[in-house]
Each structure stands twice: as structure tokens, then as C-alpha cells.
Amino acid sequence: MGDARWLDVANAAQDAAEHFRNAVALHAEGGFNAPGLDGYKAIMAFMHSVQSGHTSLESALCRVLDILGEERPTGDSWHDDLIRRASQARPGLRPPILGKGMAARADETRKFRHLATRSYGRFRASEAKATVAAARALARGLIGELDRFRQLIDPPEAAGTRKRRRP
């Protein structure tokens, strides 16, 4: 049987996809310029959805690194380093975890998460189009991307799922 921690990776990826899907829907719903609490709720819901989606994406990637026995990035730039490392092959050890396109989209949501956690007042819905496009692509493709990597690293045949012969 394969490593059961892949279930945790899949759960984190599913959480990320759900948050990103909801972020896209919240952005389409709009209401960011509504007066008072209504506008505030629209902004905060969207920003928190992207932030939660990206946090779940990072959780999935960190869990993959744990399975592989790779150290997690550390230091002030660990969020950026995590995506960069996930997009690079480790020759002789593993292929990239994320393809270049998916990594670029993850980097876009990382940048937005930074804004959401540090600069609430700078949010402009009109400037979030790239983030919305990245969230949409991650919602559609992250689960498949991580599953593709798992199949390369931990294929079912290597995990002992071959049928047993009857005596």
C-alpha cells in the first residue's frame, strides 16, 4: 500500500480548490464598493478566500515534501521558496511537483495573500483580475497536478496494489 499521507495531501488540495472556487464566485458577485459593512464583508470574504486557498495549497506542498523526506523552506522568504522549489526538479530524486504554469498561478495567489494579510486597505477589485484567473486555474487543476505527481512518485504498482495470486 502507498503512503497514507497522500490522503492528507489530497484533502489539503481539495480544500484549496474549494476556497479558490469560492474566491472566484465572490469576486464575480462583487459588492466591493457597497457602502458600510456590506462592502467590507465582500472585500474581506474575497481576500480571506484567496488567503485560505493559498494556505491550503502550501499545506499540500509541505505535506508532499514531508512524504519525500525533503526539508521545508525556512526563513523570511519561505513562502516564495516553497513554490519555487515545487516547480523545480531535483535531478536523480524527483520531477517538479508543480508544472511551471501551475507554479506561476500559485505565485500569483501567494502575492495576493501577502496583500490580504498585510495591506487590507490597498485592495482594489479591478486590480485582482490576475489573482482571480490564477484562483480559477488552481481550482480546476491543482488536484490533478498533485495526483499526477503522486502517480510518478508512488505508482500503485510500487505501492503493492497488484492482484495476488490465489494458491
URFEN-V791814 format. One record per pair of residues at least 6 apart in sequence whose ideal C-beta (glycine too) atoms are under 8 Angstrom apart, sorted by the first residue. I is the first residue (numbers start at 1). GAP is how many residues later the second one is. D is the distance in whole Angstrom. If there is no record, write none. Layout:
i: {I	I}
gap: {GAP	GAP}
d: {D	D}
//
This chain:
i: {1	1	1	2	2	2	2	2	2	2	3	3	3	5	5	5	6	6	6	8	9	9	9	9	9	9	10	10	10	12	12	12	12	12	13	13	13	13	13	13	14	15	15	15	15	16	16	16	16	16	16	16	16	17	17	17	17	17	17	18	18	19	19	19	19	19	20	20	20	20	20	20	20	20	20	21	21	22	23	23	23	23	23	23	24	24	24	24	26	26	26	26	27	27	27	27	29	30	30	31	31	31	31	32	32	32	32	32	32	33	33	34	43	43	43	44	46	46	47	47	47	47	47	48	50	50	50	50	50	50	51	51	51	51	53	53	53	53	54	54	54	54	54	55	57	57	57	57	58	58	60	60	61	61	61	61	61	62	62	64	64	64	64	65	65	65	66	67	67	68	68	68	70	70	72	72	73	73	73	75	79	79	79	80	80	83	83	83	83	83	84	86	86	86	86	86	87	87	87	87	87	87	88	89	89	94	94	95	95	96	96	97	97	98	98	98	99	101	102	102	102	102	102	104	105	105	105	105	105	106	106	108	108	108	108	109	109	109	109	111	112	112	112	115	115	116}
gap: {158	159	160	148	152	154	156	157	158	159	64	151	156	58	61	62	61	144	148	55	51	54	55	58	137	141	133	136	137	44	45	47	48	51	43	44	47	129	130	133	129	37	38	41	44	37	38	40	41	43	44	122	126	36	121	122	123	125	126	35	121	30	31	33	34	37	29	30	33	89	115	116	118	119	122	114	118	27	23	26	27	30	109	112	108	111	112	115	16	19	20	23	19	98	101	105	13	12	95	7	8	10	11	7	10	11	14	91	93	6	92	8	77	80	82	76	79	82	65	68	69	73	76	68	59	62	63	66	81	85	61	62	65	66	56	82	85	86	52	55	56	58	59	58	49	52	81	85	21	24	82	86	21	22	25	36	37	10	20	22	33	82	85	6	7	20	6	86	87	25	26	85	15	20	6	10	8	9	12	6	31	34	35	27	30	15	20	23	24	27	19	10	11	12	17	20	9	10	11	12	13	16	8	6	7	58	59	54	57	7	53	49	52	8	47	51	46	36	35	36	39	40	43	30	28	29	30	32	33	28	32	22	23	25	26	22	25	26	29	20	16	19	22	7	8	7}
d: {6	6	7	8	5	7	8	3	8	8	5	6	8	6	7	5	7	5	7	5	5	5	6	7	6	7	7	7	7	5	8	4	4	6	7	7	5	5	5	5	6	8	8	4	8	5	7	4	4	8	6	7	6	8	7	5	8	6	6	8	8	5	7	4	3	6	7	7	4	7	4	7	5	4	8	8	4	5	6	4	5	6	7	5	6	5	5	7	7	5	4	6	6	7	6	5	7	7	7	6	6	8	4	6	5	5	7	8	4	6	8	6	8	5	8	8	8	8	8	8	4	7	6	7	6	5	6	6	6	6	8	5	5	6	6	6	7	8	7	4	6	7	4	7	6	7	7	7	7	6	8	6	6	8	5	7	8	5	7	8	6	7	7	7	6	8	8	8	8	8	6	7	8	8	7	7	4	5	6	7	6	8	8	7	7	7	6	5	5	6	8	7	4	5	6	8	5	7	5	7	6	3	6	5	5	8	6	7	6	8	8	7	5	7	6	8	7	8	7	7	6	7	5	8	8	4	8	5	5	8	7	6	6	8	4	6	5	6	7	8	7	4	8	6	7	8}
//
